[in-house]
Amino acid sequence: MTIRSEGHDVVLHLTTGEIEALDAVKDGVGVLAARGCDRESALVAALELALVRLSEDFDLPEPDGGTVRQGLAGLRSAWSRGNACLT
């Protein structure tokens, strides 16, 4: 899977099971958003949920906790996929 965005290419090598899981997230987010959802939006939604869980449900030591919070803020700062949010 290659993701192209703003001049950057990210290549993910996923197993069949991981692709199936990503497609399950895509389908679920699509149902919640009442419209289709692409894999990239599903991945962003999963990342957002993971960062929220890490920041809210676990007591991470610093500077790791700060890195997680900064990553979440950065993800949301230019939120182009807000309709794919799972939180």
N, C-alpha and C positions, 0 to 999 in steps of 0.2 A: 504494500500500500504506500503510495507516495502522496504526500500532502503538499500542495503548493499554495503559498500565501505571501503576499507582499514581497515578492522576489526571493523568498526562501523556500527551499525544498527540504522536507523531512521525510525520510524513508523509514518505514516501520516494517520489520520482518515479524509477522505474527503467525502463530500456529493456526491450524484449522479451528481449533476450539476457541482461540482468542478472537478470531474473525466472527465466529458464530455468536460469541458473547457481545461483541461490538454491534453486530447486527440486531441482537436482542435489545440492546440499549437504544439503538436507532429506532426500532419499531415501537418500543415503549414511549420514548420521548415524542415520537410522531403522534401517538394516540393522545398523549397529554396536551400536545400543542394543537391538536385537531387539524394537522396537516403533515405532509411528508417531512422527513428529516434525513439529512445525508450523514454519512459516516463521520465526516469531519466534525459536524455539530454534535453528534453523539459522543465523540471522543472528548470534545471540550466540556460537555455536560458531565461526563464521568470524571474528568480532571477537576472540575469545579467541586463536585460532590466529595471527591477524595480530599481536596484541600480543606473544605469545610469540616469534614470529619476529623482530619488531623489537627486542625486548630481548635475545635470545640470539644472533642471527645477524649483527647489525650493531653497529658501534661508533658510536652516536649521541652527538653532543656534548651536554654539559649546557647548559641545563636540559632539553633535549628527551628525553634518555634517562631522566631522572627522571620526566618527565611520562608517558612510555610505561609505566614500571614502576608508577607510581601508578595509572594507568588499569587496568592488569592486576590490581593488588591490589584496586582498587575493584570491578571486575567480579566477582572471585572472592569478595569479602567477604560478599556476600549471595547466594551461589550458589544460585539456584533452578533452574538448568538444568544441573546437574552431569552429568546423563546425556547431555547433548549436547556434552560436551567432546571436542575432537579431539586434545588433547595427552596 
